[in-house]
């Protein structure tokens, strides 16, 4: 299934960036504890709407406000979309 973004949206692919080091120490935390998550995430650009003004191409990487990324699940397929104005930065390589 192919999905074409419209209305200034970017179609994204999540990128796994491992920065955590394995720890051998044990710390007890409450059961409901949730570690702080970053307010942004790195994604690979898959496609963009034709009316986007952001100068990016498919294959570029973008840093996006993680709370503004929308997950669409259609017919068992997952698509990640975000408006172009939620992009903090772009770069060509990791």
JOZI-V967168 format. One line per field, one symbol per residue. ss: DSSP state (A for helix, B for strand, O for the rest). A space follows every 50 residues. Layout:
ss=???
//
This chain:
ss=OOOOOOOOBBBBBBOOOOOOOOOOOOOOOOOOOOOOOOOBBBBBBBBBOO OOOOOOOOOOBBBBBAAAOBBBBBOOBBBBBBBAAABBBBBOOO
//
